Amino acid sequence: MIEMILAPLGHAFMLRGFLAAVMVGTVCAVLGTYVVLRGMAFFGDALAHAILPGVAIGYLVGGGARGPLFWWALVTAIFSALGIGAISRATKVKEDTAIGIVFAGMFALGVALISTVRSYTADLAHFLFGDVLGVRSEDIWLIAIFGGLILVLIIAFYKEFLVLSFDPLLAETLRLPAQLLDYLLIILIAVAIVVSLQTVGIALMVAMLVTPAATASLLTKRLPVMMVLAAVIASFSGVVGLYLSYYMNIASGAAVVLVCTALFGVVWSVQEVRRVVAFLHRDTRSDYTEMHGDF
């Protein structure tokens, strides 16, 4: 067992993968608590797919180099996030409709651009499905810088985001700049998606934003504790997922997400069993009280 644990640590690419998985998991999980609390899962999923044109343009401009891919994806993500916010606020179109419009249009544009690249299959597949084991030192620095910036902003605006998430009417009473804070939050989600792009890929990105936070929400209702638990769950899933990927020869991004999903299933099942047991125990006590009276 010890040898199985230590063997992957002898490879530099695995160490970089573990570091990237923990950093990305922490950032996405902490930010994901707001995504879960505010019901923005569809927004996160749409935004993850909407960056596809940026990935394609970056590939075409940079000739396959990863640097341009990141920056073009970042610009596209922010543009898409602001576009969704602008359409939903400046028109009578509901937010979910605006998300669907931008998501479908940007994703179609990305598919059209990718279809012009004849050798895209192997190169861009990593960004569709993730390749955390291919993370380079430069990628680690980008994740650290942008991920750190996201966490700093979440801490700086913690109270404001908290009020907006739980009591929008109170936010209006306190005259908080709700619209600006909403834009800030969706921009942070956009940046987090791009930072996590190579770890789990476009197709699985929403799982890192939603699943660890949803799991933590089953265990606690206190937001700070929820954030910490979500970060621990995401980091643990990243590490275990990479071990599974290493020994079972499966896609690393998919392995990480499967572990996240399995943990959610376990926690949810335990909670349901406890709820049923508590319900049966309450019924048993009620029957006993009816038969023998209170003492």
N, C-alpha and C positions, 0 to 999 in steps of 0.2 A: 504493500500500500504506500509506504513512504517513498519507494522508488518510483511508483507511478506519479506521485505528486511532484517529486523533484525533477524527473526526466524532462518535462517540457521547459523547466526553468533554465535549462542549459542552452536554450536557443534565444538569441537576441530578439528575433522577431516575435517570439512568444512573450517575452518581457515587455516589449513595446505594446503588444496586443493587450496584455493584462492592464498596463497603465492606462491605455486609451479607453478600455472598457470601463474601468473604475471612474475615470474622470467624466466620460460621457454619461455614464449611468447616474452619477451624482447630480450633474447639471440638469439632465432631462427629468430626473425624478423630482427634484426640488421645484423646478418650473412646472412640472406636470401636475403638482398639487392644485395649482390655480386652474389648469386645463380641466381637471376633473371637477373641481368645485363649481366652475362656471359653465360646465357643459360644453366645452370647446373641442371635444374629441374630433368631430367632423371637420372643424377648422384646421386642426393639426394635420389630419390625414390629407385634406385637400391641398394644404400648403406644401406638404412633403412631395406631392406629385406635381405641383405647379412649378417647382424649380427645375423640372426636366429640361425646358428650353435653355436655361442657363448652363446646365451640364453639357448639353449638345453644342452650344455656341463655344463654350470654353474648350471643348474637345477639338472643334474645327479650327479655332483661332490658335490654340497652343500646339496643335499637332499631336495631341495625346498626353501632353505634359500635365501634371496634376495641379500645379500652381494656378494656371488660368481657370481650371475647372472650379476650384474653390471660390475664387473671387467672382466669377460670372454667376455661379450658383447663389452666392451671397446677395449680389445685386438683384437677381431675379426673385429671390425669396422676399426681400424687403419690398420690392416693387409690387409683388403679388399681394403681400399682407396689407400694404397701404391701399392697393386697389380695391380689395374686398371691403376694407373699412370705409373708403370713400363712397363706393357704390351703395352700401347699405345705409349710410347716413345722409347722403345727398339726394337720394331718390326714395320712392315709396316701396322699393324692392326690399323684402325681408332679408335678414342676414344670411340665413341658410340658402336662400335663392342666389344671393350675390356670391356666396362661396361656390355654389354649383356652377355658376356662369364662368367665374375666373378659373376654377379648377379644370373644367372641361376644355375651355379655350386654350389655356396654357399647356395642358397635358397634350392636347392635339397638336399644338405647335411643336412641342418637344418631340413627339413621335414623327412628325413630318421632317424635322431637321435630322433626327437620327437616321431616318430611312435614306437620307442622301449619303450617309457614310457607309461604305461597303464593308469595312472591317471593324464595325462597331461591336460586334457580338462579344468578343472576349474582353475588349477594353472597357466598355461601358457597363457590362454586366455586373462588375464589382460595385458600381454606384447604384445599381438597381436593387441588388440583393445583399450588399455589404461584403467587406473583405478586411476585417479587423486585423487579420494576421499579416496583411500587406501594409500596415501603417508604418510610415517612415518617421525619422526623428523630426523632420520639418513639420509633419502632421501633428506630432505631439505638442510642439510649441504653439501651433495654431489653436489646438484644442485648449491648451492651458491658458492662452491669452484671452480668447473669446469666451471660453467657459468661465474663467475668473471674472471677466467683465459682467457676464450675466448674473453670477452669484452676488457680486458687489451691488448691482442695481436692485436685485431682489431684496437684499438686506436694507439698502437705503430707502426703498419705497415699501417696506414690509407693511407698515400700518395702513398706508393708502390702499394697497392692493387688498389687504384684509377687509377693510371697510367696503370696498367696491364688490368684493366677492360675496360677502354675507349680508350687507344692508345697503343697496344702492340709494335708497331714500335718505339714509343717514349721510351718505356721501354728498348728496345734493344739499342737505341742511348745512353741512360743514363747508359747503362751497368748494369742494375739491375739484380740481380740473379733470373731471371724469373722462372726457373725450381724449385728452392728451395722455392720460394714464392708460386708457384702453389701447391707444396707438403704440405706446411704449411696450405694453405687454405683448401685443401681437408681433412687434418687431423683435422682441426677445425670443419669442417662439420661433420666428423665422431664422434668427441667428443660430439658435440651438439645433434646429433641423439641419442646417448646413454643416455645423460643427460635427454632428453625428452621422453625416452622410456616409462616410466610408465604413463606419462601425457596423451599422445594421442595414444601411441602404435605404433607398426611397420607398421601396415596397413595404418595409417593416418598421419604418420610422415611428409611426404613430404608437406602436406597442411600447416603445421606451418612454414616451411621454405619458401614456395613460395607465398601462398595467401596473407598474410599481406603485404609483400614487393611488390607484384604485385598491390595490391590496392593502396598503397602509391605512386607507380610509375605513377598511373593515375592522381594523385593530384599535383605532383611536379617533376621537373627534377633535382633538386639540391640534391646531395647525402646525406649531413648531415640532411637536412629536411626530406628526404625520410626515413632515418633510424629512426628518432624520430617518424614520423607518423606511420611507420610500427610497432614500439614498442608499441605505444598507441593503435593501432588497435588490435594487438595481445593480449595485456593485457585486453582490454575491452572485446574481444571475449572470453577470458578465464573466466572472472568473470561472464558475462552474460550466457555463456555456462554452468557453474556450477549451476547457479540458475535454468536454464531450466532442467538440470539433476536432481536437487533436487526435483522440483515440478512436473515434468512430468515423472519421473522414467525411464529415458533413459540413455544410456551409456554416461559417462561424456566426454570421448574423442571425440565421435561422435558429441555431442552437441556443444563442442567448435569449431570443424571444420565447422559445419553447420552455426554457427554464422559468422565465418570468411568468408565463401563462400557467405552468404547473404549480408554482408557488401560490398564485391567485386561486387556483382550483382547490388546493389543500386548505388554505385559510378560509375560503368560502364554505367548503364542506364542513370544516370543524365548527364554524359559526352556525351553520344550519343545524348540525347535530345538537349543539348546545341549546339552540332555540327550541328544538323539538323536545329535548329532555326537560327544559324549564317549563314548557307548556304542559307536558304530561305530569310533571311534579306538581304544578299549580292545580291541575284538575284533580289529582289524587288527594291533595290537601283539602280541596273544596268538598269532595265527596266525603272525606273523613269528618269534616266539620259538620256537614249536614246530618251525618249519622249519629255523631256523638256530642255535638255541640262544642262551643269554645270553652276552654279552661283558663 
